[in-house]
Amino acid sequence: PISSAPFVASHWVGVMASSSPSSSSPVPEPLLKVLLYGGAPFFGWPFKPALNAVAGEKYERAYAHFRRDHQDPFNLFFHCLCLVFQLGFNYGLLSEVGKAVAKLTGSGEKVADLVPMATTAAWSWTLLRARNAPLVVRIASVAALGLAHSLRNSIPEWWRELSWATGVVEMMAVQVFVINKGDTSGRGRPPFNLRQLLGLVAVRSALRLGAERCAAGSLASARARLVVNALLATWMAKVVQDPFAAKSGGKATKTPFVLGLVGWLLAVATEQPWLYFYSGGFLASMTQGVAHHYAGEESTLTQLASLPDELAHTTFFPNLLFHSVYQSLTSGKGPAPCS
């Protein structure tokens, strides 16, 4: 469905080219879904910029889609907060993965830094080469990556404390998508219910306390971790083939995004910080959906009909967001300009 956000059709000529992607992906669809959604859709990885180069769409097309659905000031503000959330958890995960690689290879800190460094370098290069974005936008994006990269080793030290704080955004997602059965467009949404949200957060905090006292480390043995991780990987490989559970009628257990609500519990039980940050990637995406819901602008990712578009949207996200903020500040509301 097309978003209800107003736009001038003539501005789309030459930007969109057509309603269909310009090319089909050379990467098999099942594999592309595993790489895109299995890695948490908006997270950066060393391979993702190269994958986007061969299987993704161009920046100008991605921005035309993004700008259509991101013009409301409230929506843009909360997407900036989501970017902070996403990059922090992304680099917390990259740091943990790097440490795991160093441990497996018997190497030191330099090897541990390879994963985040490779990601930052490749992702920054891709964002800088998107010349249809203003230079100030590209610089801001790279600066955001650089800041997250500089904090990569500090963030994991706070994972337990963070798992209390993220209960607030988890319950906002539960309130919107589970209790109210809303969608990202916000059509027909009931008024925001602060009392209900506070009650949900209180319940989530009680669950977090109970998990700390009764379940922390209960699955931390090598064998238990292996079983949990293997089951999670198997489940993830299956559900990413239908990431929004369209074929199952929206069942929560059939979408990878439900991990954003339960991943903290698995992390506490297995004593694996990486699992908390990994699940945070899906929670951050749900938080974007909450912002769209209250802004009344339908989310872009759920509207895109092709994996190349979805890959470009998530790869260029920092540029797309800052570009839309820049356009709103300098030109006000309106569609993406013709290229």
C-alpha positions in Angstrom: 0.0 0.0 0.0 1.1 3.6 -0.7 1.6 5.8 2.2 -1.0 8.6 2.8 1.8 11.2 3.2 1.2 13.8 0.5 3.6 14.0 -2.4 3.7 15.7 -5.9 3.7 12.9 -8.5 5.7 14.9 -11.0 8.7 15.0 -8.7 8.9 11.2 -8.9 9.6 11.1 -12.6 13.2 10.2 -13.2 13.7 9.3 -9.5 11.6 6.2 -9.2 11.8 5.2 -12.9 9.0 2.7 -12.3 7.2 0.9 -9.4 9.5 -2.1 -10.0 13.2 -2.4 -9.0 15.6 -1.6 -11.8 17.2 -5.0 -11.7 16.8 -8.4 -10.1 19.2 -9.6 -7.5 22.1 -11.9 -8.6 22.0 -13.4 -5.1 19.5 -16.2 -4.5 16.5 -14.8 -2.6 16.7 -17.3 0.3 20.3 -16.5 0.9 19.7 -12.7 0.6 16.9 -12.9 3.2 19.2 -14.7 5.6 21.9 -12.2 5.1 19.6 -9.1 5.3 17.1 -10.1 8.0 19.1 -12.7 9.8 21.8 -10.1 10.5 19.2 -7.7 12.0 18.0 -5.6 9.0 19.5 -2.2 9.9 22.8 -3.5 11.3 26.0 -3.0 9.5 28.4 -5.9 8.8 31.7 -6.1 6.9 30.0 -7.8 3.9 26.8 -5.7 3.7 28.1 -2.8 1.6 29.5 -5.2 -0.9 26.3 -7.1 -0.9 24.4 -3.9 -1.5 26.7 -3.0 -4.4 25.9 -6.2 -6.3 22.3 -6.8 -5.1 20.9 -3.5 -3.9 19.3 -0.5 -5.5 20.8 2.9 -6.0 20.8 5.7 -3.4 18.5 8.1 -5.3 15.7 5.4 -5.5 16.2 4.5 -1.8 15.9 8.2 -0.9 12.7 8.7 -2.9 11.1 5.9 -1.0 12.5 7.1 2.4 11.5 10.7 1.9 7.9 9.7 1.0 7.5 8.2 4.5 9.7 10.4 6.7 8.6 14.0 6.6 6.8 14.5 10.0 9.1 16.2 12.5 8.1 13.9 15.3 8.9 10.9 13.1 12.3 12.3 12.1 13.2 13.1 15.7 12.4 9.7 17.0 14.2 8.0 14.0 17.3 10.0 15.1 16.9 8.4 18.5 16.5 5.0 16.8 19.7 5.6 14.9 21.5 6.1 18.2 19.9 2.9 19.6 20.8 0.9 16.4 24.4 2.0 16.1 25.1 1.5 19.8 23.7 -2.0 19.8 25.3 -2.7 16.3 28.8 -1.9 17.5 28.2 -3.6 20.9 27.5 -6.8 18.8 30.4 -6.2 16.5 32.7 -5.9 19.5 31.5 -9.2 20.9 31.8 -10.9 17.6 35.3 -9.6 17.2 36.2 -10.9 20.7 34.8 -14.3 19.8 36.8 -14.5 16.6 40.0 -13.5 18.5 39.3 -16.2 21.1 38.6 -18.9 18.6 41.8 -18.1 16.7 43.9 -17.6 19.8 44.7 -14.0 18.7 44.8 -10.7 20.5 43.1 -7.4 20.6 44.1 -6.4 17.0 42.2 -9.3 15.6 39.2 -8.6 17.8 39.1 -5.1 16.3 39.0 -6.4 12.7 35.3 -7.0 12.6 34.2 -3.5 13.7 37.0 -1.8 11.8 36.1 -3.6 8.6 32.5 -2.7 9.0 33.2 1.0 9.7 35.5 1.3 6.8 33.3 -0.4 4.2 30.1 1.2 5.5 31.7 4.7 5.6 33.0 4.3 2.1 29.6 3.3 0.8 27.9 6.3 2.5 30.5 8.7 1.2 30.1 7.5 -2.3 26.3 8.2 -2.3 26.9 11.5 -4.1 23.2 12.3 -4.5 23.2 13.0 -0.7 24.6 16.5 0.3 28.1 16.4 1.5 27.1 17.6 5.0 24.7 14.6 5.2 27.5 12.1 4.3 29.9 13.6 6.8 27.3 13.4 9.5 26.6 9.8 8.7 30.3 8.9 8.8 30.7 10.8 12.1 27.9 8.8 13.6 29.6 5.6 12.6 32.9 6.9 14.0 31.3 7.8 17.3 29.7 4.4 17.7 32.9 2.7 16.7 34.8 4.6 19.4 32.4 3.3 22.0 32.3 -0.3 20.8 34.3 -1.7 23.7 32.5 0.3 26.4 28.9 -0.5 25.4 29.1 -4.3 26.2 30.1 -3.5 29.8 26.6 -2.0 30.4 24.5 -4.7 28.8 22.8 -5.7 32.1 21.9 -2.2 32.9 20.7 -1.5 29.4 18.5 -4.6 29.5 16.4 -2.9 32.2 16.1 0.4 30.2 15.1 -1.2 26.9 12.0 -2.6 28.7 10.4 0.8 28.1 10.6 0.6 24.2 9.8 -3.1 24.3 6.5 -2.3 26.1 5.8 0.5 23.7 6.0 -2.0 20.9 3.8 -4.5 22.8 1.2 -1.7 23.4 1.1 -0.7 19.8 1.4 -4.0 17.9 0.1 -6.6 20.4 -2.5 -5.0 22.6 -3.8 -2.4 20.2 -3.2 -4.6 17.1 -2.0 -1.5 15.3 0.2 -1.1 12.3 2.9 1.3 11.2 0.5 3.6 9.4 -1.3 4.5 12.6 -4.7 4.4 10.9 -7.5 4.2 13.4 -5.1 4.2 16.4 -6.5 4.8 19.9 -5.2 7.7 22.0 -1.8 7.1 23.6 -2.5 5.4 27.0 0.3 6.4 29.4 -1.2 4.6 32.4 -1.3 1.3 30.5 2.3 1.8 29.3 3.5 2.5 32.9 1.7 -0.7 34.0 3.4 -2.7 31.2 6.8 -1.3 32.1 6.2 -2.3 35.7 5.4 -5.8 34.7 8.5 -5.9 32.4 10.7 -4.6 35.2 9.3 -7.3 37.6 10.1 -10.0 34.9 13.7 -8.6 34.6 14.2 -8.7 38.3 12.8 -12.3 38.5 15.1 -13.3 35.6 18.1 -11.8 37.4 17.4 -13.7 40.6 16.1 -17.0 39.3 17.3 -17.5 35.7 20.6 -15.7 35.3 23.3 -18.1 34.2 20.9 -21.1 34.2 21.8 -21.9 30.6 25.4 -20.7 30.7 27.1 -24.1 30.4 28.9 -24.8 27.1 26.4 -27.5 26.1 23.3 -25.4 27.0 24.7 -22.4 25.1 25.3 -24.6 22.1 21.8 -25.9 22.1 20.2 -22.5 22.6 22.3 -20.9 19.8 21.7 -23.8 17.4 17.9 -23.6 18.0 18.0 -19.9 17.6 19.9 -20.1 14.3 17.6 -22.7 12.9 14.5 -20.8 13.8 16.0 -17.5 12.4 16.9 -19.1 9.1 13.3 -20.3 8.7 11.4 -17.1 9.8 13.5 -14.7 7.8 12.1 -16.2 4.7 8.8 -14.5 5.6 10.1 -11.6 7.9 6.8 -9.9 8.4 4.8 -13.2 8.8 2.5 -12.3 5.9 2.0 -16.0 5.0 1.2 -17.0 8.6 -1.3 -14.2 9.3 1.1 -12.2 11.4 1.8 -14.8 14.1 4.4 -13.5 16.5 6.5 -16.7 16.6 6.8 -16.6 12.8 8.6 -13.3 12.5 12.3 -12.6 13.5 11.2 -9.3 15.1 9.8 -11.1 18.2 13.4 -11.7 19.2 13.5 -8.0 20.1 11.0 -8.7 22.9 12.5 -11.9 24.3 16.2 -11.8 23.4 17.1 -10.1 26.7 15.8 -13.1 28.6 17.9 -15.5 26.6 20.9 -13.3 27.0 20.5 -13.3 30.8 19.9 -17.0 31.0 22.9 -17.9 28.8 25.2 -15.0 30.0 25.8 -14.0 26.4 25.9 -10.3 25.9 26.1 -10.7 22.1 22.6 -12.2 22.2 21.2 -9.1 23.9 22.8 -6.8 21.4 21.7 -9.0 18.5 18.1 -9.0 19.6 18.3 -5.3 20.1 18.7 -4.9 16.3 15.1 -6.3 15.9 13.8 -4.2 18.8 15.3 -1.0 17.2 13.3 -1.9 14.0 10.1 -2.3 16.0 10.8 1.1 17.7 11.0 2.7 14.3 7.6 1.1 13.6 6.2 2.7 16.8 7.5 6.1 15.6 5.7 5.6 12.3 2.5 4.6 14.0 2.3 7.7 16.1 3.4 10.0 13.3 0.9 8.5 10.9 3.5 7.8 8.2 3.6 4.2 7.2 7.0 2.6 7.5 9.0 2.2 4.3 10.4 -1.3 4.9 7.0 -2.9 5.2 6.0 -1.3 1.9 9.0 -2.2 -0.2 8.2 -5.1 -2.5 11.7 -6.2 -3.5 14.8 -7.3 -1.6 17.1 -5.0 -3.6 15.0 -2.0 -2.3 15.0 -3.4 1.2 18.8 -3.9 1.1 19.4 -0.4 -0.1 17.0 1.1 2.5 18.9 -0.6 5.4 22.4 0.0 4.0 22.0 3.7 3.3 19.8 4.3 6.4 22.1 6.9 8.1 22.4 8.9 4.9 18.7 8.6 4.2 17.7 9.8 7.7 20.1 12.8 7.8 19.2 13.7 4.2 15.5 13.8 5.0 16.2 16.0 8.1 18.4 18.2 6.0 15.7 18.6 3.3 13.1 19.4 5.9 15.2 22.0 7.6 16.2 23.7 4.3 13.0 23.2 2.2 10.2 22.1 4.5 8.0 19.2 3.7 7.9 17.7 0.2 9.0 14.7 -1.8 12.5 13.9 -2.9 13.7 16.3 -5.6 14.3 15.1 -9.1 17.9 13.8 -9.7 
